[in-house]
Amino acid sequence: MISLELDSVDVAILKALTEDGRRSNRQLAKIVKVSTPTVGARLKRILQSGLVSRVAPIYNPSKLDRGITEIMWLKVEAIRIADVANKIAQLEEVKSVFMTTTGVHLLVKIVVNSYNKIQAVYDKIEAIKKIRILSSQMISKTIKDEQGVIIEPDI
């Protein structure tokens, strides 16, 4: 992965794309007040650096009357937490895995399309040895769910 420093132009391009990812390079150039080739070169550099891992739609779950989101707190032996987190992240139903500051807890977000599949995911997770499910909660309504990345120029 290439190291990347962002300047104000990079940040403006990324913010404009965050607002509307369908914008063309020409539209971005107008917004940021640079040339279209400059936008193209900056986006190529950003993509090659790995900062933007992929371009994909962001769905609004409230517009689809399907899918069940479950949040799970897991306790794992500290020595195994990275390995366990990576194994859990490989499960298709798992959308997010977070290590917490305690060093022994994982927060896992799963999304499935039926209640039976929730149990199937529990079974897969419990099959990984030395994991204890501390609690789990079904999400009844999402008020706000955004990607947690701060994009600012490097000074």
DSSP file (Angstrom, degrees, kcal/mol; ACC not computed):
  #  RESIDUE AA STRUCTURE BP1 BP2  ACC     N-H-->O    O-->H-N    N-H-->O    O-->H-N    TCO  KAPPA ALPHA  PHI   PSI    X-CA   Y-CA   Z-CA
    1    1 A M              0   0    0      0, 0.0     2,-0.3     0, 0.0    48,-0.2   0.000 360.0 360.0 360.0 136.9    0.0    0.0    0.0
    2    2 A I        -     0   0    0     46,-0.5     2,-0.1    43,-0.1     0, 0.0  -0.642 360.0-118.3 -84.2 135.9    1.3    3.4   -0.9
    3    3 A S        -     0   0    0     -2,-0.3     2,-0.4    47,-0.0    -1,-0.1  -0.484  34.9-158.6 -70.4 145.7    1.5    6.1    1.8
    4    4 A L        -     0   0    0     -2,-0.1     2,-0.5    45,-0.1    42,-0.0  -0.988  18.1-167.1-137.6 128.4   -0.7    9.1    1.1
    5    5 A E        -     0   0    0     -2,-0.4     2,-0.4   149,-0.0     5,-0.1  -0.947  20.9-143.9-108.5 135.3   -0.8   12.7    2.2
    6    6 A L        -     0   0    0     -2,-0.5   148,-3.5   146,-0.2     2,-0.2  -0.811  13.0-167.7-102.0 136.3   -3.9   14.6    1.4
    7    7 A D     >  -     0   0    0     -2,-0.4     4,-2.4   146,-0.2     5,-0.2  -0.533  45.6 -86.9-107.1-176.8   -4.0   18.3    0.5
    8    8 A S  H  > S+     0   0    0      1,-0.2     4,-2.1     2,-0.2     5,-0.1   0.810 127.4  53.4 -63.9 -30.2   -7.0   20.6    0.3
    9    9 A V  H  > S+     0   0    0      2,-0.2     4,-2.4     1,-0.2    -1,-0.2   0.938 109.5  47.8 -68.8 -46.5   -7.7   19.6   -3.3
   10   10 A D  H  > S+     0   0    0      1,-0.2     4,-2.6     2,-0.2    -2,-0.2   0.933 113.4  48.4 -57.3 -46.5   -7.7   15.8   -2.4
   11   11 A V  H  X S+     0   0    0     -4,-2.4     4,-2.7     1,-0.2     5,-0.2   0.905 110.4  50.6 -62.8 -42.6  -10.0   16.5    0.5
   12   12 A A  H  X S+     0   0    0     -4,-2.1     4,-2.2     2,-0.2    -1,-0.2   0.897 111.4  48.8 -63.3 -40.1  -12.4   18.7   -1.6
   13   13 A I  H  X S+     0   0    0     -4,-2.4     4,-2.3     2,-0.2    -2,-0.2   0.942 113.1  46.9 -63.7 -47.5  -12.6   15.9   -4.2
   14   14 A L  H  X S+     0   0    0     -4,-2.6     4,-2.2     1,-0.2    -2,-0.2   0.891 112.3  49.5 -64.1 -39.9  -13.3   13.2   -1.5
   15   15 A K  H  X S+     0   0    0     -4,-2.7     4,-1.9     2,-0.2    -1,-0.2   0.902 110.6  50.3 -66.1 -40.0  -15.9   15.4    0.2
   16   16 A A  H  X S+     0   0    0     -4,-2.2     4,-1.7     1,-0.2    -2,-0.2   0.892 112.5  47.2 -65.0 -38.4  -17.7   16.0   -3.1
   17   17 A L  H  < S+     0   0    0     -4,-2.3    -2,-0.2     2,-0.2    -1,-0.2   0.855 108.0  55.7 -69.8 -34.3  -17.7   12.3   -3.9
   18   18 A T  H  < S+     0   0    0     -4,-2.2     3,-0.3     1,-0.2    -2,-0.2   0.884 107.9  49.1 -64.6 -37.7  -19.0   11.5   -0.4
   19   19 A E  H  < S+     0   0    0     -4,-1.9     2,-0.2     1,-0.3    -1,-0.2   0.883 137.9   0.9 -67.6 -38.7  -21.9   13.8   -1.0
   20   20 A D    ><  -     0   0    0     -4,-1.7     3,-1.6    -5,-0.1    -1,-0.3  -0.738  61.3-168.8-155.0  99.4  -22.6   12.2   -4.4
   21   21 A G  T 3  S+     0   0    0     -3,-0.3    -4,-0.1     1,-0.3    -3,-0.1   0.533  83.1  70.2 -68.4  -7.2  -20.5    9.3   -5.5
   22   22 A R  T 3   +     0   0    0     -5,-0.1    -1,-0.3     2,-0.0    -5,-0.1   0.487  69.7 123.6 -88.2  -2.6  -22.0    9.4   -9.0
   23   23 A R    <   -     0   0    0     -3,-1.6     2,-0.1    -7,-0.2    -3,-0.0  -0.313  58.8-129.9 -63.9 138.6  -20.3   12.7   -9.9
   24   24 A S     >  -     0   0    0      1,-0.1     4,-2.6    -2,-0.0     5,-0.2  -0.349  24.8-105.8 -79.8 166.1  -18.1   12.6  -13.0
   25   25 A N  H  > S+     0   0    0      1,-0.2     4,-2.5     2,-0.2     5,-0.1   0.880 123.0  53.9 -59.0 -37.5  -14.5   13.9  -13.1
   26   26 A R  H  > S+     0   0    0      2,-0.2     4,-1.9     1,-0.2    -1,-0.2   0.922 109.2  46.8 -64.0 -44.6  -15.8   16.9  -15.0
   27   27 A Q  H  > S+     0   0    0      1,-0.2     4,-2.1     2,-0.2    -2,-0.2   0.911 112.8  50.1 -63.7 -41.7  -18.4   17.7  -12.3
   28   28 A L  H  X S+     0   0    0     -4,-2.6     4,-2.8     1,-0.2     5,-0.3   0.907 107.3  54.4 -61.5 -42.0  -15.8   17.3   -9.6
   29   29 A A  H  X>S+     0   0    0     -4,-2.5     5,-1.7     1,-0.2     4,-1.6   0.896 108.5  49.1 -60.2 -41.3  -13.4   19.6  -11.4
   30   30 A K  H  <5S+     0   0    0     -4,-1.9    -1,-0.2     2,-0.2    -2,-0.2   0.923 113.8  45.7 -63.8 -44.0  -16.1   22.3  -11.5
   31   31 A I  H  <5S+     0   0    0     -4,-2.1    -2,-0.2     1,-0.2    -1,-0.2   0.916 120.5  37.8 -64.8 -44.2  -16.8   22.0   -7.8
   32   32 A V  H  <5S-     0   0    0     -4,-2.8    -1,-0.2    -5,-0.2    -2,-0.2   0.623 106.3-125.9 -86.5 -14.3  -13.2   21.9   -6.7
   33   33 A K  T  <5S+     0   0    0     -4,-1.6     2,-0.3    -5,-0.3    -3,-0.2   0.921  70.7 110.8  67.0  46.8  -12.1   24.5   -9.3
   34   34 A V  S   <S-     0   0    0     -5,-1.7    -1,-0.3    -6,-0.1    -2,-0.1  -0.838  74.3 -79.8-134.7 175.1   -9.3   22.4  -10.9
   35   35 A S     >  -     0   0    0     -2,-0.3     4,-1.9     1,-0.1     5,-0.1  -0.369  35.2-117.0 -77.2 158.0   -9.0   20.8  -14.3
   36   36 A T  H  > S+     0   0    0      1,-0.2     4,-2.4     2,-0.2     5,-0.2   0.906 116.2  53.2 -60.3 -43.7  -10.6   17.5  -15.2
   37   37 A P  H  > S+     0   0    0      0, 0.0     4,-2.6     0, 0.0    -1,-0.2   0.868 106.0  54.8 -61.1 -33.4   -7.2   15.8  -15.7
   38   38 A T  H  > S+     0   0    0      2,-0.2     4,-2.6     1,-0.2    -2,-0.2   0.932 108.4  47.8 -63.6 -44.4   -6.1   17.0  -12.3
   39   39 A V  H  X S+     0   0    0     -4,-1.9     4,-2.9     1,-0.2     5,-0.2   0.937 112.0  50.5 -60.0 -46.7   -9.2   15.3  -10.8
   40   40 A G  H  X S+     0   0    0     -4,-2.4     4,-2.2     1,-0.2    -2,-0.2   0.911 112.3  46.1 -58.6 -44.3   -8.5   12.1  -12.7
   41   41 A A  H  X S+     0   0    0     -4,-2.6     4,-2.2     2,-0.2    -1,-0.2   0.906 113.5  49.0 -66.2 -41.7   -4.9   12.0  -11.6
   42   42 A R  H  X S+     0   0    0     -4,-2.6     4,-2.5     2,-0.2    -2,-0.2   0.923 112.3  47.8 -65.0 -44.0   -5.8   12.7   -7.9
   43   43 A L  H  X S+     0   0    0     -4,-2.9     4,-2.7     2,-0.2     5,-0.2   0.896 110.3  52.3 -64.7 -39.3   -8.5   10.0   -7.9
   44   44 A K  H  X S+     0   0    0     -4,-2.2     4,-2.7    -5,-0.2    -1,-0.2   0.931 111.6  46.7 -60.9 -45.3   -6.1    7.5   -9.5
   45   45 A R  H  X S+     0   0    0     -4,-2.2     4,-1.7     2,-0.2    -2,-0.2   0.904 112.6  49.9 -63.0 -42.6   -3.5    8.2   -6.8
   46   46 A I  H  X>S+     0   0    0     -4,-2.5     5,-0.9     2,-0.2     6,-0.9   0.911 113.4  45.5 -64.4 -43.3   -6.1    7.9   -4.1
   47   47 A L  H ><5S+     0   0    0     -4,-2.7     3,-0.9     1,-0.2    -2,-0.2   0.918 112.2  50.6 -66.6 -43.3   -7.4    4.6   -5.4
   48   48 A Q  H 3<5S+     0   0    0     -4,-2.7   -46,-0.5     1,-0.2    -1,-0.2   0.804 105.1  58.2 -65.7 -28.4   -3.9    3.2   -5.9
   49   49 A S  H 3<5S-     0   0    0     -4,-1.7    -1,-0.2    -5,-0.2    -2,-0.2   0.738 109.5-123.7 -71.9 -21.9   -3.0    4.2   -2.3
   50   50 A G  T <<5S+     0   0    0     -3,-0.9    -3,-0.2    -4,-0.7    -2,-0.1   0.402  77.9 122.4  91.2  -2.4   -5.8    2.1   -1.0
   51   51 A L  S   <S+     0   0    0     -5,-0.9     2,-0.7     1,-0.2    -4,-0.2   0.936  81.5  40.7 -56.9 -46.3   -7.5    5.0    0.9
   52   52 A V  S    S-     0   0    0     -6,-0.9    -2,-0.3     1,-0.1    -1,-0.2  -0.919  76.2-174.8-100.6 111.6  -10.6    4.3   -1.1
   53   53 A S        -     0   0    0     -2,-0.7     2,-0.3     1,-0.3    -1,-0.1   0.810  63.3 -16.9 -81.8 -29.4  -10.9    0.5   -1.3
   54   54 A R        -     0   0    0      2,-0.1     2,-0.6    -4,-0.0    -1,-0.3  -0.970  57.9-119.2-167.2 158.7  -13.9    0.3   -3.6
   55   55 A V        +     0   0    0     -2,-0.3    -3,-0.0    -3,-0.1     0, 0.0  -0.936  48.5 149.3-106.8 121.0  -16.7    2.4   -5.0
   56   56 A A        -     0   0    0     -2,-0.6   -35,-0.1     0, 0.0    -2,-0.1  -0.973  48.1 -89.9-149.0 157.7  -20.1    1.0   -4.1
   57   57 A P        -     0   0    0      0, 0.0     2,-0.6     0, 0.0     0, 0.0  -0.366  31.6-136.0 -68.2 152.0  -23.6    2.2   -3.4
   58   58 A I        -     0   0    0     -2,-0.0     2,-0.2     2,-0.0     0, 0.0  -0.955  24.9-146.8-108.2 116.8  -24.6    3.1    0.1
   59   59 A Y        -     0   0    0     -2,-0.6     3,-0.1     1,-0.0     0, 0.0  -0.520   9.7-138.3 -87.3 149.8  -28.0    1.6    0.9
   60   60 A N    >   -     0   0    0     -2,-0.2     3,-2.2     1,-0.1     4,-0.5  -0.907  13.7-159.9-102.9 102.8  -30.7    3.1    3.1
   61   61 A P  G >  S+     0   0    0      0, 0.0     3,-1.1     0, 0.0     5,-0.4   0.773  86.3  65.9 -58.0 -27.2  -32.0    0.1    5.0
   62   62 A S  G 3  S+     0   0    0      1,-0.3    -3,-0.0    80,-0.1    -2,-0.0   0.702  95.6  58.0 -69.4 -16.6  -35.2    1.9    5.9
   63   63 A K  G <  S+     0   0    0     -3,-2.2     2,-0.5     1,-0.1    -1,-0.3   0.621 101.5  61.9 -86.9 -13.5  -36.2    1.9    2.2
   64   64 A L  S <  S-     0   0    0     -3,-1.1     2,-1.5    -4,-0.5    -1,-0.1  -0.960  74.6-148.8-112.5 124.7  -36.0   -1.9    2.0
   65   65 A D  S    S+     0   0    0     -2,-0.5     2,-0.3    -3,-0.0    -3,-0.1  -0.354  72.2  75.7 -89.8  57.8  -38.4   -3.8    4.2
   66   66 A R        +     0   0    0     -2,-1.5    -2,-0.1    -5,-0.4    47,-0.1  -0.985  56.0  65.7-158.8 159.9  -36.0   -6.7    4.6
   67   67 A G        -     0   0    0     -2,-0.3     2,-0.5    46,-0.3    46,-0.2   0.283  53.9-130.6  97.0 136.1  -32.9   -7.6    6.5
   68   68 A I  E     -A  112   0A   0     44,-3.6    44,-2.4    46,-0.1     2,-0.5  -0.984  16.3-155.5-121.2 126.0  -32.2   -8.0   10.2
   69   69 A T  E     -A  111   0A   0     70,-0.5    70,-3.1    -2,-0.5     2,-0.4  -0.887  12.4-175.4-105.7 131.5  -29.2   -6.2   11.8
   70   70 A E  E     -AB 110 138A   0     40,-2.6    40,-2.8    -2,-0.5     2,-0.5  -0.977  13.3-154.0-126.8 136.8  -27.8   -7.7   15.0
   71   71 A I  E     -AB 109 137A   0     66,-3.0    66,-2.6    -2,-0.4     2,-0.4  -0.946  16.8-168.3-109.7 130.6  -25.0   -6.2   17.1
   72   72 A M  E     -AB 108 136A   0     36,-2.8    36,-2.7    -2,-0.5     2,-0.5  -0.961  16.0-152.1-123.9 137.4  -22.9   -8.7   19.2
   73   73 A W  E     -AB 107 135A   0     62,-2.9    61,-2.5    -2,-0.4    62,-1.3  -0.938  23.5-171.4-101.6 124.6  -20.4   -8.2   22.0
   74   74 A L  E     -AB 106 133A   0     32,-2.8    32,-2.1    -2,-0.5     2,-0.5  -0.908  17.2-147.3-118.6 145.4  -17.9  -11.0   22.1
   75   75 A K  E     +AB 105 132A   0     57,-3.0    57,-2.3    -2,-0.4     2,-0.3  -0.951  25.0 174.2-110.3 132.0  -15.2  -11.8   24.7
   76   76 A V  E     - B   0 131A   0     28,-3.0    55,-0.2    -2,-0.5     5,-0.1  -0.959  41.6 -92.3-135.5 148.2  -12.1  -13.4   23.3
   77   77 A E    >>  -     0   0    0     53,-0.8     3,-1.7    -2,-0.3     4,-0.7  -0.426  39.0-126.5 -58.6 133.5   -8.7  -14.3   24.9
   78   78 A A  G >4 S+     0   0    0      1,-0.3     3,-0.9     2,-0.2     4,-0.4   0.852 107.9  56.7 -54.1 -38.8   -6.4  -11.3   24.4
   79   79 A I  G 34 S+     0   0    0      1,-0.2    -1,-0.3     2,-0.1     4,-0.2   0.730 114.8  38.2 -67.6 -21.0   -3.7  -13.4   22.8
   80   80 A R  G <> S+     0   0    0     -3,-1.7     4,-2.8     1,-0.1     5,-0.3   0.397  84.3 103.6-107.3   0.7   -6.2  -14.7   20.1
   81   81 A I  H <X S+     0   0    0     -3,-0.9     4,-2.8    -4,-0.7     5,-0.2   0.869  81.3  46.9 -61.8 -41.4   -8.2  -11.5   19.4
   82   82 A A  H  > S+     0   0    0     -4,-0.4     4,-2.1     2,-0.2    -1,-0.2   0.924 115.3  46.5 -65.7 -43.2   -6.6  -10.5   16.1
   83   83 A D  H  > S+     0   0    0      2,-0.2     4,-2.1     1,-0.2    -2,-0.2   0.927 115.2  46.0 -63.7 -45.7   -6.9  -14.1   14.7
   84   84 A V  H  X S+     0   0    0     -4,-2.8     4,-2.7     2,-0.2     5,-0.2   0.917 110.7  53.0 -63.7 -44.6  -10.5  -14.4   15.9
   85   85 A A  H  X S+     0   0    0     -4,-2.8     4,-2.2    -5,-0.3    -1,-0.2   0.910 110.3  48.3 -58.6 -42.5  -11.5  -11.0   14.6
   86   86 A N  H  X S+     0   0    0     -4,-2.1     4,-0.8     2,-0.2    -1,-0.2   0.884 111.4  49.7 -66.5 -38.6  -10.1  -11.9   11.1
   87   87 A K  H >< S+     0   0    0     -4,-2.1     3,-0.8     1,-0.2     4,-0.4   0.928 112.5  46.9 -64.6 -45.0  -12.0  -15.2   11.1
   88   88 A I  H >< S+     0   0    0     -4,-2.7     3,-1.7     1,-0.2     6,-0.2   0.893 105.8  59.8 -64.3 -39.0  -15.2  -13.6   12.0
   89   89 A A  H 3< S+     0   0    0     -4,-2.2    -1,-0.2     1,-0.3    -2,-0.2   0.736  96.0  63.9 -62.1 -22.2  -14.7  -10.9    9.4
   90   90 A Q  T << S+     0   0    0     -4,-0.8    -1,-0.3    -3,-0.8     2,-0.2   0.670  77.2 104.0 -76.8 -16.5  -14.6  -13.6    6.7
   91   91 A L  S X  S-     0   0    0     -3,-1.7     3,-1.3    -4,-0.4    30,-0.0  -0.490  73.4-136.4 -69.4 131.6  -18.2  -14.6    7.4
   92   92 A E  T 3  S+     0   0    0      1,-0.3    -1,-0.1    -2,-0.2    19,-0.1   0.844 102.2  53.7 -57.6 -37.0  -20.5  -13.2    4.6
   93   93 A E  T 3  S+     0   0    0     17,-0.1    18,-2.5    24,-0.1     2,-0.5   0.666  87.9  94.4 -75.3 -16.0  -23.1  -12.1    7.1
   94   94 A V  E <   +C  110   0A   0     -3,-1.3    16,-0.3    -6,-0.2     3,-0.1  -0.670  44.4 172.0 -82.6 122.8  -20.6  -10.0    9.1
   95   95 A K  E     +     0   0A   0     14,-2.9     2,-0.3    -2,-0.5    15,-0.2   0.695  65.4  16.7-102.8 -25.4  -20.6   -6.4    7.9
   96   96 A S  E     -C  109   0A   0     13,-1.4    13,-2.4     2,-0.0     2,-0.4  -0.995  53.4-172.0-149.6 143.6  -18.3   -4.9   10.6
   97   97 A V  E     -C  108   0A   0     -2,-0.3     2,-0.4    11,-0.2    11,-0.2  -0.986  12.8-174.7-135.4 126.8  -15.9   -6.1   13.3
   98   98 A F  E     -C  107   0A   0      9,-2.7     9,-2.5    -2,-0.4     2,-0.4  -0.976  17.5-145.5-124.7 132.9  -14.4   -3.7   15.8
   99   99 A M  E     -C  106   0A   0     -2,-0.4     7,-0.2     7,-0.2     2,-0.2  -0.785  25.3-142.6 -88.5 139.9  -11.7   -4.3   18.5
  100  100 A T    >   -     0   0    0      5,-2.0     3,-1.4    -2,-0.4     5,-0.2  -0.520  24.3-101.5-101.7 171.8  -12.4   -2.3   21.6
  101  101 A T  T 3  S+     0   0    0      1,-0.3    -1,-0.1    -2,-0.2    -2,-0.0   0.668 112.9  70.2 -68.6 -16.7   -9.9   -0.6   24.0
  102  102 A T  T 3  S-     0   0    0      1,-0.1    -1,-0.3     3,-0.1   -24,-0.1   0.760  97.0-134.9 -72.3 -22.1  -10.1   -3.4   26.6
  103  103 A G  S <  S+     0   0    0     -3,-1.4   -22,-0.2     2,-0.2    -2,-0.1   0.449  91.4  67.0  83.1  -0.6   -8.2   -5.7   24.2
  104  104 A V  S    S+     0   0    0    -23,-0.1   -28,-3.0   -24,-0.1     2,-0.4   0.387  83.4  79.5-129.0   0.3  -10.5   -8.7   24.9
  105  105 A H  E     -A   75   0A   0    -30,-0.2    -5,-2.0    -5,-0.2     2,-0.4  -0.885  51.5-166.7-116.1 143.5  -13.8   -7.5   23.4
  106  106 A L  E     -AC  74  99A   0    -32,-2.1   -32,-2.8    -2,-0.4     2,-0.5  -0.967  10.7-151.0-120.6 142.0  -15.1   -7.5   19.8
  107  107 A L  E     -AC  73  98A   0     -9,-2.5    -9,-2.7    -2,-0.4     2,-0.4  -0.970  21.4-170.3-109.0 125.2  -18.1   -5.6   18.6
  108  108 A V  E     -AC  72  97A   0    -36,-2.7   -36,-2.8    -2,-0.5     2,-0.5  -0.961  13.7-158.9-124.6 131.9  -19.6   -7.4   15.6
  109  109 A K  E     -AC  71  96A   0    -13,-2.4   -14,-2.9    -2,-0.4   -13,-1.4  -0.945  16.3-177.6-109.1 123.3  -22.4   -6.2   13.2
  110  110 A I  E     -AC  70  94A   0    -40,-2.8   -40,-2.6    -2,-0.5     2,-0.4  -0.909  11.6-162.8-119.1 149.7  -24.2   -8.9   11.3
  111  111 A V  E     +A   69   0A   0    -18,-2.5     2,-0.3    -2,-0.3   -42,-0.2  -0.991  19.2 161.0-132.6 125.3  -27.0   -8.5    8.7
  112  112 A V  E     -A   68   0A   0    -44,-2.4   -44,-3.6    -2,-0.4     3,-0.1  -0.818  41.1-127.9-134.1 172.7  -29.2  -11.4    7.7
  113  113 A N  S    S+     0   0    0     -2,-0.3     2,-0.3   -46,-0.2   -46,-0.3   0.398  85.7  29.0-108.7   4.6  -32.5  -11.9    6.0
  114  114 A S  S  > S-     0   0    0    -46,-0.1     4,-1.0     1,-0.1     3,-0.3  -0.992  74.2-116.0-156.4 159.8  -34.3  -14.2    8.5
  115  115 A Y  H  > S+     0   0    0     -2,-0.3     4,-1.3     1,-0.2     3,-0.5   0.858 114.2  59.4 -64.1 -35.7  -34.3  -15.0   12.2
  116  116 A N  H  > S+     0   0    0      1,-0.2     4,-1.6     2,-0.2    -1,-0.2   0.855 100.8  55.9 -61.2 -34.7  -33.1  -18.6   11.4
  117  117 A K  H  > S+     0   0    0     -3,-0.3     4,-2.2     1,-0.2    -1,-0.2   0.796  97.7  62.1 -71.4 -26.8  -30.0  -17.1    9.8
  118  118 A I  H  X S+     0   0    0     -4,-1.0     4,-2.4    -3,-0.5    -1,-0.2   0.949 105.8  46.5 -59.9 -47.1  -29.2  -15.2   13.0
  119  119 A Q  H  X S+     0   0    0     -4,-1.3     4,-2.5     1,-0.2    -2,-0.2   0.881 109.1  55.1 -63.3 -37.2  -28.9  -18.5   14.8
  120  120 A A  H  X S+     0   0    0     -4,-1.6     4,-1.9     2,-0.2    -1,-0.2   0.892 109.0  47.4 -62.8 -38.8  -26.8  -19.9   12.0
  121  121 A V  H  X S+     0   0    0     -4,-2.2     4,-2.6     2,-0.2     5,-0.2   0.910 109.8  53.0 -68.5 -42.1  -24.3  -17.0   12.3
  122  122 A Y  H  X S+     0   0    0     -4,-2.4     4,-3.0     1,-0.2     5,-0.2   0.927 109.0  50.6 -55.3 -44.9  -24.2  -17.5   16.1
  123  123 A D  H  X S+     0   0    0     -4,-2.5     4,-1.4     1,-0.2    -1,-0.2   0.900 110.0  49.3 -62.4 -41.3  -23.4  -21.2   15.5
  124  124 A K  H  < S+     0   0    0     -4,-1.9     4,-0.5     2,-0.2    -1,-0.2   0.913 114.1  45.6 -63.2 -42.8  -20.5  -20.2   13.1
  125  125 A I  H >< S+     0   0    0     -4,-2.6     3,-1.3     1,-0.2    -2,-0.2   0.919 111.7  50.6 -68.3 -43.3  -19.1  -17.7   15.6
  126  126 A E  H 3< S+     0   0    0     -4,-3.0     5,-0.2     1,-0.3    -1,-0.2   0.752  98.5  68.0 -67.4 -22.4  -19.4  -20.1   18.6
  127  127 A A  T 3< S+     0   0    0     -4,-1.4     2,-0.7    -5,-0.2    -1,-0.3   0.726  80.9  87.2 -68.5 -20.5  -17.6  -22.8   16.5
  128  128 A I  S X  S-     0   0    0     -3,-1.3     3,-0.5    -4,-0.5   -44,-0.0  -0.734  93.8-117.4 -78.7 118.8  -14.5  -20.6   16.7
  129  129 A K  T 3  S+     0   0    0     -2,-0.7     3,-0.1     1,-0.2    -2,-0.1  -0.138  86.1  23.5 -64.4 151.6  -13.0  -21.8   20.0
  130  130 A K  T 3  S+     0   0    0      1,-0.2   -53,-0.8    -4,-0.1     2,-0.4   0.808  87.4 127.6  67.1  35.2  -12.5  -19.6   23.1
  131  131 A I  E <   -B   76   0A   0     -3,-0.5     2,-0.5    -5,-0.2    -1,-0.2  -0.963  38.0-167.3-118.5 139.2  -15.2  -17.0   22.2
  132  132 A R  E     -B   75   0A   0    -57,-2.3   -57,-3.0    -2,-0.4     2,-0.8  -0.992  18.7-137.5-124.9 126.1  -18.0  -16.0   24.6
  133  133 A I  E     -B   74   0A   0     -2,-0.5   -59,-0.2   -59,-0.2     3,-0.1  -0.731  20.9-176.7 -80.2 113.5  -21.0  -14.1   23.4
  134  134 A L  E     -     0   0A   0    -61,-2.5     2,-0.3    -2,-0.8    -1,-0.2   0.903  61.8 -27.3 -79.0 -43.9  -21.6  -11.5   26.1
  135  135 A S  E     -B   73   0A   0    -62,-1.3   -62,-2.9     2,-0.0     2,-0.3  -0.984  52.5-157.8-163.3 163.1  -24.7   -9.9   24.6
  136  136 A S  E     -B   72   0A   0     -2,-0.3     2,-0.4   -64,-0.2   -64,-0.2  -0.991   6.5-167.6-148.6 147.4  -26.5   -9.3   21.4
  137  137 A Q  E     -B   71   0A   0    -66,-2.6   -66,-3.0    -2,-0.3     2,-0.4  -0.998  18.4-133.5-137.3 137.1  -29.1   -6.8   20.3
  138  138 A M  E     -B   70   0A   0     -2,-0.4     2,-0.6   -68,-0.2   -68,-0.2  -0.749  26.6-125.4 -86.8 136.2  -31.3   -6.6   17.3
  139  139 A I        -     0   0    0    -70,-3.1   -70,-0.5    -2,-0.4     3,-0.1  -0.728  26.2-177.8 -83.0 120.8  -31.4   -3.2   15.7
  140  140 A S  S    S+     0   0    0     -2,-0.6     2,-0.3     1,-0.3    -1,-0.2   0.760  70.5   5.4 -90.3 -27.5  -35.1   -2.1   15.4
  141  141 A K        -     0   0    0      0, 0.0     2,-0.6     0, 0.0    -1,-0.3  -0.941  63.6-141.2-158.5 133.4  -34.4    1.3   13.7
  142  142 A T        +     0   0    0     -2,-0.3     3,-0.1     1,-0.2   -80,-0.1  -0.869  19.3 174.2 -98.1 121.3  -31.3    2.9   12.3
  143  143 A I  S    S-     0   0    0     -2,-0.6     2,-0.3     1,-0.4    -1,-0.2   0.866  73.4  -4.1 -89.8 -45.3  -31.2    6.7   12.9
  144  144 A K        +     0   0    0      2,-0.0    -1,-0.4     0, 0.0     2,-0.3  -0.969  58.7 168.5-152.2 133.6  -27.7    7.3   11.6
  145  145 A D        +     0   0    0     -2,-0.3     2,-0.3    -3,-0.1    -3,-0.0  -0.749  18.9 158.2-149.1  95.1  -25.1    5.0   10.3
  146  146 A E        -     0   0    0     -2,-0.3     2,-0.2     1,-0.0    -2,-0.0  -0.808  48.7 -92.4-118.8 159.0  -22.1    6.6    8.5
  147  147 A Q        -     0   0    0     -2,-0.3     2,-1.3     1,-0.1    -2,-0.0  -0.514  37.6-132.1 -67.6 134.5  -18.6    5.6    7.7
  148  148 A G        +     0   0    0     -2,-0.2     2,-0.4     2,-0.1    -1,-0.1  -0.501  58.9 124.6 -93.4  67.9  -16.3    6.8   10.5
  149  149 A V        -     0   0    0     -2,-1.3     2,-0.6     2,-0.0    -2,-0.0  -0.988  47.7-148.7-126.5 133.6  -13.5    8.3    8.6
  150  150 A I        -     0   0    0     -2,-0.4     2,-0.7     2,-0.0    -2,-0.1  -0.902  12.0-163.8-101.7 121.8  -12.2   11.9    9.0
  151  151 A I        +     0   0    0     -2,-0.6    -2,-0.0  -140,-0.1  -136,-0.0  -0.919  25.8 146.5-109.2 112.1  -10.8   13.4    5.8
  152  152 A E        -     0   0    0     -2,-0.7  -146,-0.2  -146,-0.0     2,-0.1  -0.959  52.3 -91.4-139.0 155.5   -8.7   16.5    6.4
  153  153 A P        -     0   0    0      0, 0.0     2,-0.5     0, 0.0  -146,-0.2  -0.429  40.7-117.8 -65.8 142.5   -5.6   17.9    4.7
  154  154 A D              0   0    0   -148,-3.5  -146,-0.1     1,-0.1  -149,-0.0  -0.706 360.0 360.0 -78.2 128.6   -2.3   16.9    6.1
  155  155 A I              0   0    0     -2,-0.5    -1,-0.1  -148,-0.1  -148,-0.0   0.406 360.0 360.0-109.7 360.0   -0.6   20.0    7.4
